[in-house]
């Protein structure tokens, strides 16, 4: 590049749900990125580029889509590329774990609902049979729980 030798570049795309919503309700169908990292071959060049481009206009013609956008750059000292890849892998694992937990919770709720629906259906059938025979309804019992007394703290 004109600012020095660039090593690696990573751009983080916006969340998929936000992209779908934006594409559905707006005309802007371009790929958007929320953040990015650039690795320069030389540390001094990286510091100089970060200082020079921070809070400056991206540029382009007045009607250009990015003309009003500004660069937000910062030199990250002691930051290595493997820190970035580890963070991305960790966030991906956390997201997959959250999805798995949500799925198991949904399965458990569905199973509980079906079990209770089956019980209700069985009770309704029993009541119907008893009504047909002329017997009394099933007794509705309220459970009585013995109340425990208050525990007093030893005054010492």
Helices and strands as residue ranges (DSSP letters): E 6-13, H 16-25, E 33-40, H 43-53, H 81-133
